Amino acid sequence: MKEVAIIVLLASVLINASFSYTKKRNIVIVWQPSHQTDTGIDFSEAATCNGIVESAMELKTKLKLREYKVWSLGNKQVHHDDVGSNTKIEHTTAIIDGKISGYAYELQQSNKKHPQVFIAVHNNGGTKRHAVWGYIHYGDQYEQENRDLSARLVKAICEATGMENRGVWLDSTTGRNDYRCASTNKLSFYSLDENVNTAPYRVLLEIGDNAASHDFIKDPANQKKIGEAVKKQLVSWLEEKKWN
């Protein structure tokens, strides 16, 4: 009986160790920089947002993460690979000439990675504000946690850059275009919809305005500063959730 008890105990320890190891290995982050290139005079949102994302991914931290970027730019197997709105059916769920959209491709790639956290990075436009906005999806079970994460990321960027903190907004409040969440029937951001994106934690950051922040946001040094601020705060949030 003692031998059986020892075997059971050892099996339990191995299972727990295996679970702990898996838990430590499986912190997966997906970054989705904007692929939009039609975003103002002498301004590519795709370029600025990719610079921010690359800076974030390059920053090494003690917390080991598996990070991936999903980006349709230049992929001619999809439609709207370098233009389009995250809030418009034609640019997200529509099939055109047998092709899925750039956004749909990016979400398919993201879901294959099974991320815990998904961060979309965009620049705003037409606001006349040198500011940062955080957006989360309305009505799903992680809304409050997403609000907390988004608020912390926005605050970190603003503290690092001096940009105005415009807070956290629900995607249902923008009134943009015609894409709606199937669960709530409210106007939504395709990339944040829980029916599309399987990551439990999903935020979209609108960093700067393509006119009001034009020169600032194009500066690689500022992109690096923003990306690193986001990464550091993300890691702090993850550590508090004891995913380390």
QUINORGI-V810710 format. One record per backbone hydrogen bond with DSSP energy under -0.5 kcal/mol. CO is the residue of the C=O (numbers start at 1). NH is the residue of the N-H. If there is no record, write none. Layout:
<<CO:NH> <CO:NH>>
This chain:
<<1:5> <2:6> <3:7> <4:8> <5:9> <6:10> <7:11> <8:12> <9:13> <10:14> <11:15> <12:16> <13:17> <14:18> <15:19> <16:20> <17:21> <18:22> <19:23> <20:24> <21:25> <22:26> <24:27> <26:28> <27:66> <28:116> <28:117> <29:68> <30:119> <31:70> <32:121> <36:46> <37:39> <40:43> <43:39> <43:45> <44:48> <45:49> <46:50> <47:51> <48:52> <49:53> <50:54> <51:55> <52:56> <53:57> <54:58> <55:59> <56:59> <62:64> <65:67> <66:29> <68:31> <69:71> <72:75> <74:76> <75:78> <79:102> <82:37> <85:88> <86:190> <87:178> <87:179> <88:91> <88:92> <89:92> <89:93> <89:94> <91:103> <92:101> <94:96> <96:99> <99:96> <100:79> <101:105> <102:106> <103:107> <104:108> <105:109> <106:110> <107:111> <108:112> <109:113> <110:113> <110:114> <110:115> <111:114> <116:201> <117:30> <118:120> <118:203> <119:32> <120:205> <121:34> <122:207> <124:210> <129:131> <130:164> <131:208> <132:166> <133:206> <134:169> <135:204> <136:171> <137:140> <140:143> <142:146> <143:147> <144:148> <145:149> <146:150> <147:151> <148:152> <149:153> <150:154> <151:155> <152:156> <153:157> <154:158> <155:159> <156:160> <157:161> <158:162> <164:132> <164:166> <167:134> <169:136> <170:173> <171:174> <179:188> <181:185> <186:181> <188:190> <189:192> <189:193> <190:193> <193:196> <193:197> <196:198> <200:202> <201:118> <203:120> <204:135> <204:206> <205:122> <205:207> <206:133> <206:208> <208:124> <209:213> <211:214> <213:217> <214:218> <215:219> <216:219> <219:222> <219:223> <220:224> <221:225> <222:226> <223:227> <224:228> <225:229> <226:230> <227:231> <228:232> <229:233> <230:234> <231:235> <232:236> <233:237> <234:238> <235:239> <236:240> <237:241> <238:243> <239:242>>
